[in-house]
């Protein structure tokens, strides 16, 4: 990943993405996987079976800690800026 892209990721505070290892997967294979994914059931349907996709499994595949607390600090709603309160309300 280029330094410019890393800087953007850090600026957006998505620095966890930097730890995803580079993958050499052909575009055709990625497209096949995307078409095999059942979004309603969170399952990957293959010719042989189906696989329930969970955050823990994604973490194992990508060698990430998917179970850790991504927001270690508690934030007081009263201390947020007006724009951030609106974003939080949407979630």
C-alpha positions as CSV (number, residue, x, y, z in Angstrom):
1,X,0.0,0.0,0.0
2,X,1.4,3.4,-0.9
3,X,2.2,5.9,1.7
4,X,-0.4,8.3,0.4
5,X,-3.1,5.6,0.8
6,X,-1.8,4.8,4.3
7,X,-2.1,8.5,5.2
8,X,-5.7,8.7,4.1
9,X,-6.5,5.6,6.1
10,X,-4.9,7.0,9.2
11,X,-6.7,10.3,8.6
12,X,-10.1,8.5,8.4
13,X,-9.2,6.5,11.6
14,X,-9.5,3.2,9.8
15,X,-5.9,2.2,10.7
16,X,-7.1,-1.4,11.4
17,X,-7.2,-1.8,7.6
18,X,-3.4,-1.4,7.4
19,X,-2.9,-4.7,9.2
20,X,-4.8,-6.7,6.5
21,X,-2.1,-8.6,4.6
22,X,-1.9,-8.2,0.9
23,X,-3.7,-11.0,-1.0
24,X,-2.9,-12.2,-4.4
25,X,-6.3,-13.4,-5.6
26,X,-7.3,-13.2,-9.2
27,X,-10.1,-10.8,-10.0
28,X,-12.1,-13.7,-11.6
29,X,-12.0,-15.7,-8.3
30,X,-13.1,-12.6,-6.2
31,X,-16.0,-12.0,-8.6
32,X,-17.0,-15.7,-8.2
33,X,-16.9,-15.4,-4.4
34,X,-19.0,-12.2,-4.5
35,X,-21.7,-13.8,-6.7
36,X,-21.7,-16.9,-4.4
37,X,-22.4,-14.8,-1.2
38,X,-26.0,-14.8,0.1
39,X,-26.3,-11.4,1.8
40,X,-29.7,-12.2,3.4
41,X,-28.4,-15.3,5.2
42,X,-24.8,-14.3,5.6
43,X,-23.7,-17.5,3.9
44,X,-21.2,-18.3,1.2
45,X,-22.9,-20.9,-1.1
46,X,-20.4,-23.1,-2.9
47,X,-20.9,-26.2,-5.1
48,X,-20.0,-28.5,-2.2
49,X,-21.6,-26.8,0.8
50,X,-22.5,-23.4,2.4
51,X,-20.5,-21.6,5.0
52,X,-22.0,-19.2,7.6
53,X,-19.9,-16.1,7.6
54,X,-19.2,-14.6,11.1
55,X,-16.7,-11.9,12.2
56,X,-14.6,-14.5,14.0
57,X,-14.2,-16.6,10.8
58,X,-13.3,-13.4,8.8
59,X,-10.7,-12.6,11.5
60,X,-9.2,-16.1,11.3
61,X,-9.0,-16.0,7.5
62,X,-7.4,-12.5,7.4
63,X,-5.3,-13.1,10.5
64,X,-7.0,-10.3,12.4
65,X,-8.3,-10.0,16.0
66,X,-12.0,-9.7,15.1
67,X,-13.1,-10.1,18.7
68,X,-11.3,-7.2,20.4
69,X,-13.0,-4.0,21.4
70,X,-12.6,-1.6,18.6
71,X,-13.7,1.3,20.7
72,X,-11.7,1.0,24.0
73,X,-12.6,4.4,25.3
74,X,-16.1,5.3,26.5
75,X,-17.3,8.5,25.0
76,X,-19.8,10.8,26.6
77,X,-22.7,11.7,24.3
78,X,-22.8,15.2,25.9
79,X,-19.2,15.9,24.9
80,X,-19.6,15.2,21.2
81,X,-19.9,17.8,18.5
82,X,-23.3,18.4,17.0
83,X,-22.3,16.6,13.7
84,X,-21.0,13.6,15.6
85,X,-24.2,13.3,17.6
86,X,-26.2,13.2,14.3
87,X,-24.0,10.4,13.0
88,X,-24.4,8.4,16.3
89,X,-28.1,8.8,16.2
90,X,-28.2,7.3,12.7
91,X,-26.6,4.1,14.0
